[in-house]
Amino acid sequence: MAGFRVTSRTHGSIEVPASNWLVALGKGLESFGVVGHMDRIACEVLSNGSILVRDVRSGQGFVVQASDGPTLVEESTEEEFVSEEDDDDPETARETMVTPLLAAVSQATSRQQSIDAAMACAQALMHAEAGSVLMYEPSGALVFASAFGPESAKLQNLAIAAGTGFAGFVANRNAALSIREPYQDTRFCRAIDARTGYRTHSLLAVPVSLKGRVYGVMEVLNAAAPHGFDASSMGMLSRIASTLAVRLTVVGAGES
């Protein structure tokens, strides 16, 4: 697995192993403890391969580089990284932010890389505290293939039986689902929270599917907004999941 360096003027620099720069960014932001404070980011790829990332709201900047790549020139500061987020056309500005993140999913070279890239994409774009991707196994079980957020390491490779929980419901119906109070819904699988010690207050789940074939489910948990996940959030997560499904048709849904 490749190595990347994630740097911030405020938090310093950290080396992380990752399959691509987007996954490295997610790990770096989580290590710096800033994931929960960022809900909109803009990215710019420099000619030397470094990626500049800026938190649109606070202006704080981060740099992602391959560990063996060139050190970022000092004059490339947060102030000089001008985002198109201030463009007169908000849709154009949003696409400027979203497009490179989805491109990392579309360009992944393996099943796991594509899943990790999609998870990192959701981490960067969704207003959520945690998230996961569950993939179908030949047995029919859904297995946690990637996750972010508090206690997410406890989910790695955990399998749930077919039809279990909201994920099983979404996979069986090939339909999205948004829930504000999971514990009041009989479909909720409380065993997952019991295993991790993490409490789910709101949930959004969408199928990873293409032309009727369901590969798995993407979930995000605990929306930043008190009213839970809205239609815009569902649209964005569905877009990420669709991009992942398309890539899985290329790299193989069951290959590592």
LUMROMAR-124873 format. One line per 8 residues: for each residue x, y, z of C-alpha. Coordinates in steps of 0.1 Angstrom, whole numbers, plus 5000, padded with zeros to 4 digits. Each point is the difference from the previous one (the first is absolute). Example, Ala and Ser with C-alpha at 12.3 -4.5 7.8 and 13.67 -1.06 7.14 Angstrom:
BEGIN
5123,4955,5078  5014,5034,4993 .
! end
This chain:
BEGIN
5000,5000,5000  5013,5035,4991  5010,5025,5026  4988,5036,5002  5009,5031,5020  4971,5022,5012  5011,5035,5011  4984,5029,5018 .
5015,5032,5012  4980,4997,5032  5003,4962,5007  5034,4992,4984  5006,4970,4978  4991,4963,5002  5010,4970,4979  4971,4976,4992 .
4997,4968,4979  4972,5002,4975  4989,4987,4966  4996,5035,4986  5002,5037,5009  4963,5003,5009  5002,4971,5026  5033,5016,5013 .
4982,5034,5004  4972,4983,5020  5025,4983,5023  5019,5032,5005  4970,5021,5008  4989,4973,5025  5034,5000,5017  4999,5038,5002 .
4966,4998,5016  4984,5024,4976  4976,4977,4980  4969,5010,5020  5007,5037,4994  5002,4998,4962  4970,4998,4978  5011,5015,4967 .
5035,4997,4985  5016,5011,4967  5029,4981,4983  5026,5010,4975  5026,4977,4984  5034,5017,4994  5023,4992,4972  5024,4982,5023 .
4973,4976,5011  4993,5016,5034  4963,5006,5009  4990,5032,5018  4968,4996,5021  4982,5029,5016  4972,5001,5025  4977,5025,4983 .
4984,5014,5031  5031,5005,5022  5026,5004,4973  5023,4975,5016  5022,4982,4975  5015,4965,4998  5025,4985,4975  5001,4963,4990 .
5032,4987,4983  5015,4966,4992  5026,4993,5027  5027,4997,4974  4988,5031,4981  5014,5035,5000  4995,5022,5031  4974,5027,4994 .
5015,5034,4992  4996,5023,5030  4983,5027,4981  4970,4977,4993  4980,5013,5030  4964,4997,5010  4995,5036,4990  5012,4994,4965 .
4977,4970,4995  4970,5018,4986  4969,4978,4998  4974,5003,4973  4974,4995,5027  4995,5038,4999  4990,4998,4963  4968,5017,4991 .
4985,4967,4989  4996,4978,5031  4995,4968,4980  5032,5006,4981  5018,5006,5033  4986,4968,5015  5011,4980,4970  5035,5014,5004 .
5001,4984,5034  4982,4967,4993  5015,4991,4966  5036,4992,5012  4987,4980,5029  4978,4978,4978  5028,4997,4975  5021,4982,5027 .
4972,4973,5001  4997,4997,4963  5038,4996,4996  5006,4974,5027  5017,4969,4988  4986,4974,5023  4968,4992,5019  5014,5010,5034 .
5015,5032,4986  4967,5010,4984  4981,4993,5033  5025,5019,5021  4999,5029,4976  4962,5001,5001  5001,5000,5038  5025,5028,5000 .
4978,5019,4976  4971,4996,5023  5021,5011,5030  5010,5032,4981  4966,5009,4985  4974,4988,5024  4990,5019,5032  5003,4968,5021 .
5021,4988,5030  5005,4965,4987  4993,4977,4970  5006,4966,4985  4998,4979,4969  4986,4965,5003  5005,4976,4971  4982,4968,4991 .
5019,4968,5005  4993,4967,4980  4982,4987,5031  4975,5029,4998  5014,5017,5031  5008,5037,5000  5036,5007,5012  5014,5033,5012 .
5027,5007,4974  5009,5035,5010  4990,5025,5026  5009,5034,5016  4991,5017,5033  5002,4992,5037  5005,4962,5007  5000,4993,4963 .
5029,4976,5003  4978,4976,5019  4978,4995,4969  5027,4988,4977  4990,4967,4984  4970,4996,5022  4972,4981,4983  4963,5003,5004 .
4974,4976,4988  4981,5007,4968  4970,5022,5007  5013,5012,5033  4995,5036,5011  4996,5031,4979  5028,4989,4977  4983,4967,4993 .
4967,5018,4993  5016,5024,4976  5019,4972,4982  4968,4979,4997  4979,5028,4987  5027,5018,4980  4987,5032,5014  5014,5028,5022 .
4990,5006,5036  5003,5029,5024  4992,4995,5037  5001,5027,5027  4994,4978,5031  5014,4965,4992  4993,4986,5035  4963,5005,4994 .
5000,4979,4969  4998,4962,5003  5022,4996,4969  5030,5015,5018  5027,4975,5009  5010,5011,5035  5027,4973,5002  5024,5022,4979 .
4998,5029,5024  5004,4975,5029  5032,4986,4984  5016,5034,4994  4987,5021,5029  4990,5026,4975  4964,5013,5001  4981,5006,4967 .
4977,5030,5002  4992,5005,4963  5008,4979,4969  5000,5002,4962  5005,4969,4979  5000,4995,4962  5006,4970,4979  5032,4995,4980 .
4983,4988,4969  5000,5002,4962  4973,4988,4976  4982,4980,5027  5031,4983,5013  5007,5009,5037  5037,4998,5010  4994,5013,5036 .
4990,5030,5020  5015,5033,5010  4990,5015,5034  5008,5033,5017  4991,5005,5037  4991,5029,5023  4994,5030,4978  5015,5034,5010 .
4965,5016,4996  4976,4994,5029  4972,4990,4975  5021,4971,4986  5009,4994,4964  4980,5018,4973  4992,4993,4964  5032,5018,4989 .
5021,4977,5022  4982,4970,4985  5007,5012,4965  5037,5005,5007  5005,4966,5017  4981,4983,4972  5023,5017,4975  5031,4986,5018 .
4984,4966,5002  4992,5000,4963  5035,5010,4992  5013,4971,5021  4976,4975,4983  5012,5010,4966  5036,4996,5010  4993,4965,5015 .
4987,4989,4966  5035,5007,4987  5023,4988,5028  4978,4971,5012  4976,5000,5029  5017,4970,5017  5037,5007,4993  5024,5015,5025 .
! end
